[in-house]
Amino acid sequence: MGTVRVGVAICDSDAILATPLKTLDRNPKKNSDVRVIAALAAERGAVQIFVGLPRTMKGEEHASARMATEYARLLAEELNRTGLDVPVHLVDERLSTVTAHRHLHEAGMSSKNHRKVVDQVAAAGILQHAIDMQKARGTDVGSRVRALSQPGLSGDTAADSAAQAVPEKDTQSSEDGRLQ
C-alpha cells in the first residue's frame, strides 16, 4: 500500500500462483479501501492477507514502514469488526515496485501506462514471494498483526475497539490461498 494507491493481488486456493487483481485508491480519511479489502477477503474466502512492509536496503524501518504497519492494524481491526478470522501479516517488500516496473517494461508496456497497474503487479510479487517462502519453510512468514479488541469480550468499549493491533511472529502454517 502506498499513500495514493493500494495494489491487490490474489492466489489460487492451492497457493501456487499469485495474480494481480486490482488497484484501489487509498483513502486515509474514510479508509474505504480497507473496507473493500475486507469485503474481498470475505467474498473470496481468503485465509491470509499480506501487507508489504517497506524497509530500506539496510533493513531499517522509517515513516513508510510505520504507515504500512498502521494500515495492517486498520485492516486487522476491520476484519475483526466484520467477524472475519483472517490473519494479517506484514512481509518485507523491498524492491517490489522497482521489480514490477521492470516486469512491465519487459512485457512491452510503455512507462506512461505503468501507473495504472504497477501497484497490483507489485502486490502479486509480494504475495508470490510470501507463499514461496511459506512453502519452503513450512510455516507462516512475516509478522502477524492482531486486533487487540475482540467483539463480545467483557470490558470492550468503543475506545477499546479503535484500530489497535500488535505485530508478532506467527509460526502456524496455512494450506490455502492468500490475499495480498
C-alpha positions as CSV (number, residue, x, y, z in Angstrom):
1,M,0.0,0.0,0.0
2,G,1.1,3.5,-0.7
3,T,-0.1,7.0,0.1
4,V,-2.1,7.2,-3.1
5,R,-2.9,3.6,-4.2
6,V,-3.2,0.1,-2.9
7,G,-2.4,-2.9,-5.1
8,V,-4.4,-6.0,-4.5
9,A,-3.4,-9.5,-5.7
10,I,-4.8,-13.0,-5.1
11,C,-3.6,-16.5,-5.5
12,D,-5.3,-19.8,-6.2
13,S,-6.7,-22.0,-3.5
14,D,-3.6,-24.2,-3.8
15,A,-1.3,-21.2,-3.0
16,I,0.7,-21.8,-6.2
17,L,0.4,-18.6,-8.3
18,A,-0.2,-15.0,-7.3
19,T,-2.0,-12.8,-9.8
20,P,-2.8,-9.1,-9.9
21,L,-6.4,-8.3,-9.1
22,K,-7.0,-4.5,-8.9
23,T,-5.7,-1.2,-7.7
24,L,-7.6,0.8,-5.1
25,D,-7.4,4.5,-4.4
26,R,-6.0,5.0,-0.9
27,N,-8.5,6.9,1.3
28,P,-6.8,7.6,4.6
29,K,-9.6,9.8,5.9
30,K,-12.5,7.3,5.4
31,N,-10.5,4.1,4.9
32,S,-12.9,2.9,2.3
33,D,-10.0,0.9,0.7
34,V,-9.6,-1.0,3.9
35,R,-13.3,-1.9,3.9
36,V,-13.0,-3.0,0.2
37,I,-10.1,-5.3,1.0
38,A,-12.1,-6.8,4.0
39,A,-15.1,-7.4,1.6
40,L,-12.8,-9.0,-1.0
41,A,-11.4,-11.3,1.7
42,A,-14.9,-12.4,2.7
43,E,-16.1,-12.7,-0.9
44,R,-13.1,-14.8,-2.0
45,G,-12.7,-16.9,1.2
46,A,-9.2,-15.5,1.9
47,V,-7.3,-17.4,4.6
48,Q,-4.5,-14.9,5.0
49,I,-3.6,-11.4,4.0
50,F,-0.1,-9.9,3.5
51,V,0.7,-6.3,3.7
52,G,4.0,-5.2,2.3
53,L,6.4,-3.7,4.8
54,P,8.8,-1.2,3.1
55,R,12.2,-1.4,4.6
56,T,15.4,0.3,3.5
57,M,18.1,-1.7,1.8
58,K,19.7,-2.0,5.2
59,G,16.6,-3.5,6.7
60,E,15.6,-0.3,8.6
61,E,12.0,0.8,9.0
62,H,11.2,4.5,8.6
63,A,8.0,6.5,8.1
64,S,6.6,4.4,5.2
65,A,7.1,1.2,7.3
66,R,5.1,2.9,10.2
67,M,2.4,3.8,7.7
68,A,2.2,0.2,6.4
69,T,2.1,-1.1,10.0
70,E,-0.8,1.2,10.8
71,Y,-2.6,0.1,7.6
72,A,-2.2,-3.5,8.6
73,R,-3.6,-2.6,12.1
74,L,-6.6,-0.9,10.4
75,L,-7.2,-3.9,8.2
76,A,-6.9,-6.4,11.1
77,E,-9.4,-4.3,13.1
78,E,-11.8,-4.1,10.1
79,L,-11.6,-7.9,9.7
80,N,-12.2,-8.4,13.4
81,R,-15.1,-5.9,13.3
82,T,-16.8,-7.8,10.5
83,G,-16.2,-11.2,12.2
84,L,-13.6,-12.5,9.7
85,D,-10.9,-14.6,11.2
86,V,-8.3,-13.9,8.6
87,P,-4.7,-13.3,9.8
88,V,-2.8,-10.2,8.5
89,H,0.9,-10.5,8.1
90,L,3.5,-7.8,7.4
91,V,6.1,-9.0,5.0
92,D,9.3,-7.4,3.6
93,E,8.6,-5.7,0.3
94,R,12.0,-4.3,-0.6
95,L,12.3,-3.5,-4.3
96,S,8.8,-4.8,-5.1
97,T,7.8,-1.7,-7.1
98,V,11.1,-1.5,-8.9
99,T,10.8,-5.1,-9.9
100,A,7.2,-4.6,-11.0
101,H,8.2,-1.7,-13.2
102,R,10.9,-3.8,-14.7
103,H,8.5,-6.7,-15.5
104,L,6.0,-4.3,-17.1
105,H,8.8,-2.8,-19.2
106,E,9.9,-6.3,-20.3
107,A,6.3,-7.1,-21.2
108,G,6.3,-4.2,-23.6
109,M,4.1,-1.8,-21.6
110,S,5.0,1.8,-22.0
111,S,6.2,3.6,-18.9
112,K,3.3,6.0,-19.2
113,N,0.8,3.2,-18.7
114,H,2.7,1.6,-15.7
115,R,0.9,3.7,-13.1
116,K,-2.5,2.0,-13.7
117,V,-1.2,-1.5,-12.9
118,V,2.2,-1.3,-11.1
119,D,0.8,-1.4,-7.6
120,Q,-1.2,-4.6,-8.3
121,V,1.8,-6.2,-10.1
122,A,4.0,-5.3,-7.1
123,A,1.3,-6.8,-4.8
124,A,1.4,-10.0,-6.8
125,G,5.2,-10.1,-6.5
126,I,5.0,-9.6,-2.7
127,L,2.3,-12.3,-2.4
128,Q,4.2,-14.8,-4.6
129,H,7.4,-14.3,-2.6
130,A,5.5,-14.8,0.7
131,I,3.7,-18.0,-0.5
132,D,7.0,-19.4,-1.9
133,M,8.8,-18.7,1.4
134,Q,6.0,-20.3,3.4
135,K,6.2,-23.4,1.3
136,A,9.9,-23.6,1.6
137,R,9.8,-23.0,5.4
138,G,6.6,-24.9,6.1
139,T,5.4,-22.1,8.3
140,D,3.8,-18.6,8.0
141,V,6.2,-15.8,7.3
142,G,6.2,-12.2,8.3
143,S,4.9,-10.5,11.4
144,R,1.3,-11.2,12.4
145,V,-0.8,-8.2,13.2
146,R,-3.7,-8.9,15.6
147,A,-6.6,-6.8,16.6
148,L,-6.5,-6.3,20.3
149,S,-10.2,-5.8,20.8
150,Q,-12.4,-8.9,20.3
151,P,-16.2,-8.4,19.8
152,G,-18.2,-9.7,22.6
153,L,-15.5,-10.0,25.2
154,S,-16.2,-8.4,28.6
155,G,-14.6,-5.0,29.0
156,D,-14.9,-4.0,25.3
157,T,-15.7,-0.4,24.8
158,A,-15.8,1.9,21.8
159,A,-12.4,3.1,22.8
160,D,-11.1,-0.4,23.0
161,S,-12.4,-1.1,19.5
162,A,-10.2,1.6,18.0
163,A,-7.7,0.4,15.4
164,Q,-5.2,-1.3,17.6
165,A,-3.1,-4.3,16.9
166,V,0.2,-5.7,17.8
167,P,2.8,-7.2,15.4
168,E,4.1,-10.6,16.4
169,K,5.9,-13.5,14.9
170,D,3.4,-16.2,13.8
171,T,4.5,-19.8,13.3
172,Q,1.3,-21.5,12.2
173,S,1.1,-22.7,8.7
174,S,-1.7,-22.3,6.2
175,E,-2.5,-24.5,3.2
176,D,-5.0,-22.4,1.2
177,G,-4.9,-19.3,-1.0
178,R,-3.8,-15.9,0.3
179,L,-4.8,-12.3,-0.5
180,Q,-2.2,-9.6,-0.8
